[in-house]
């Protein structure tokens, strides 16, 4: 699955069974993160295209936030190609 990060224009692949945060790190891309379990909201970003499923039943986003496209990449697995808006993302290479 392909992941595109705006506004930095970063692209990487995500393997099935990996969260968006895990896939980004494997590709040398740093996304804001802290707890890695869906509670602290440090990684909160907007999904602008595609779909995800969560590893936990109720991640730390409200119903309204979910409807607006907000997700937590630390516990979200892509279901296909996705685009994210992550202003603080950066390549480590």
N, C-alpha and C positions, 0 to 999 in steps of 0.2 A: 504494500500500500504506500502511496506517495503522500507525504506531508509537506505543506508549504507554509512558511512562517512569514507573515507581513508585520511590519513594513520593511523588515531587513532583507526580504527576498531570499531567505534560506530554504533549501529543500533537503529532505532526507527520506529514507525508506523506513517503514515500520513493519516489523515482523508480527504475525499473529501471536497473540498471547502476551505482548509487551504493551505497557502503557505508553502514552505519548511522551511522557517525561523520560522513561527508560530508553525509548527509541531515539529521542533527541540526544541524550547523553552518549549513546553508542555511536552517534554520528558526529560527535564533537561539538554539539550545540548546547549552550547553557540557557536554560529557562529558569526564571525565578522559582525557587522551591525551598521548602523547609521540612515540614512534618512527613511528607510522603504517604499520608494515610487519609487524606481528604477532609481534614478538620481545620487546618490553620488558614487556608485560603491564600497563601502566599503565591501560589501558581495560578490563581484565577485568571482566565483569559477568555476571549470570545471565539467561539467556533463560527466561522463565517460561511463554511461550506462543508458538507459531508455529515456523517453521523458517528457517534461513539456509544459505547456501552460502559457502564461503571462496574468496577470490581466489588464495590460495596453497595448495600441496599439504598442508603440515603446519604450521598456526599454532601458536604457543607455548602450547598447552593440552594437558594429558595426556589419555589415554584416559579415565581416571576422572573428570577434570574435565568432559570433554565429556558423559559419561553423566549427570553431575549438572546439566547445563544451562549450564555456564560457556562464554562466548564472548568473542571479541575483536572489538568493533564496528568497529575500524579496518580490518579485512580481511573483514568479514562482510556479505554482501548478503542482505536479506530475500527470502524466496520467497513471501511473502504478508503478511498482517497479523501483527505480533509485539508482544509485551510484554516489557519489560526491567526488571530491578531494578537501578537505578543510584542509590545513595544520595547521591552527590555531584553529580548532574546539577542544572543550574540554567538558568533562562531569562536570556538577555542583555538582554531588553527589559522 
